[in-house]
Amino acid sequence: MNKNLPLKYLIWIEARKKFHLSHPQIQMARELGMNPKKFGKLSNHEQESWKLPLGEYIEELYLKYFKRRSPMNVYSLEELAKEEKKKHEAGKERRLSEKAEETGTDL
């Protein structure tokens, strides 16, 4: 597991591995506002045969609320973290250049 990722993504990555979910299923769960810490309650289909497997349950809920079978664009959590970091670095660069322009110095 990559320790450089933010905690909010590490929790979802851990849930993805533990419950054998796909990237689209994780994205659907995130869009639905589900809590990955509560997946254990929802995935108890082996003992309670009336429950759907967690992946199918997420897909069914997504279809019910969004009237689509899957998200338009699927991104892995690693890709999202990478994009967030790139965005953060660009903002940092922009702030530094603005500060340099204000003071009239070159950094």
Protein Blocks (a to p, Z undefined) as FASTA:
>chain_A
ZZkbcfklmmmmmmmmmnopafklmmmmmmnopafklmmmmmmmmmmmmbccfklmmmmm
mmmmnopabdfbdcdfklmmmmmmmmmmmmmmmmmmmmmmmnopaZZ
